[in-house]
Structure formats: C-alpha cells, structure tokens
Amino acid sequence: MRFNRHRRSLFATSAFAVVLALAASAPTSAQKREDDGGRASKNGLAEGKVGDADVKITYGRPKVKGRTIWGNLVPYGKVWRAGADEATTVTFSKDVEVEGQAVPAGTYALFFIPEENEWTLVLNKVPQQWGAFRYDEKQDLVRVKVKPTTSDAAVEELTYEVAGDKIVLKWEKVAVPVTVTS
C-alpha cells in the first residue's frame, strides 16, 4: 500500500514536470522571436520614422524557393500571419493613422487577408501569437483595404520597408503599400 502511494506520488510529480517542460517550450502570449540559427525563415526587422513616430516591424522572412506564393502557399481569402513562424508585429511609438484609421501607440499583430486585386490589412490587439492559428477577429483594432501592386522584379525573401509615409510588404512579384500618418 505504501509502495503504491509512493509510486503514484512519483508518477504525479513526473507528469507535472513533463507538463511544465512542454508549457515552457510552447508558444505563449509573451513569446518573442528567438535566435534564428535553426530556422528556415530568418528573422526580419524593418525600422523607420513616419512623421515623428518610430515604426518597427518584426517578422519571419520566408523565401519563394520556386513556389507559387499568392493563391497557393498563401491562400486567397484567409488570414495570413504576414511572414513566417510567429505573427508579424508592428510597433508605433506614437499615435498614428493607418489608411485613415486611428491607431494608438503600441505593438500589434499585423495580418493580411490577400485577394487577387485587393487585400485586407488587419491590426490585432494580441501581438504575440504563433502564426494565425489562434487569431481572434474580436481582437482586431483595425481592418482596412489596401491595393497590392505587381512588379517585374522578383523579391526572393519576404521584406518590409518603412519609407516616407508607407509601410511596404514586398515578396515574389507583389508589393503592398500601406499609408501611415502621424
């Protein structure tokens, strides 16, 4: 009897340790982009100023690698994390307007819903997410329509730029400019 109690206690302690180890390694709301040494998609960082607001975009940089991106790897009509691995985040140091919509200073998850001729940009109030797997539309701060453009020059690795009054996503032969004012 005493042996069974000890064994059950040992089993419970071991199970608890396993659960803690799994929880520690799982993506959480406090997750940051870690070292990218073992990642296929390296970390990306775009920084700049829009007016007097500092803008910082943190993202994963997937490569085209000969794949069909739009409508295939990134399906049309579905929420996309706007990069690889963790959701892309955008930080504004001051209140701004994104495509005319007020956005308070802070950090947001940046998602897109691509379509062939028009995309929806989404700023979500839960910045630290793994991909878009737990994306919750109820947490959206802003949803605006933006127009993608095409280019003859292909961009192999997904890139963001902060230039003038624009944040621009560039990948494959598509660029998506987003107007930001402060």
C-alpha positions, 0 to 999 in steps of 0.5 A: 500500500505504501509502495503504491502511494509512493509510486503514484506520488512519483508518477504525479510529480513526473507528469507535472514536470513533463507538463511544465517542460512542454508549457515552457517550450510552447508558444505563449502570449509573451513569446518573442522571436528567438535566435534564428540559427535553426530556422528556415525563415530568418528573422526580419526587422524593418525600422523607420520614422513616419512623421515623428513616430518610430515604426518597427516591424518584426517578422519571419522572412520566408523565401519563394524557393520556386513556389507559387506564393499568392493563391497557393502557399498563401491562400486567397481569402484567409488570414495570413500571419504576414511572414513566417513562424510567429505573427508579424508585429508592428510597433508605433511609438506614437499615435498614428493613422493607418489608411485613415484609421486611428491607431494608438501607440503600441505593438500589434499583430499585423495580418493580411487577408490577400485577394487577387486585386485587393487585400485586407490589412488587419491590426490585432490587439494580441501581438504575440501569437504563433502564426494565425492559428489562434487569431481572434477577429474580436481582437482586431483594432483595425481592418482596412483595404489596401491595393497590392501592386505587381512588379517585374522584379522578383523579391526572393525573401519576404521584406518590409520597408518603412519609407516616407509615409508607407509601410511596404510588404514586398515578396515574389512579384507583389508589393503592398503599400500601406499609408501611415500618418502621424 
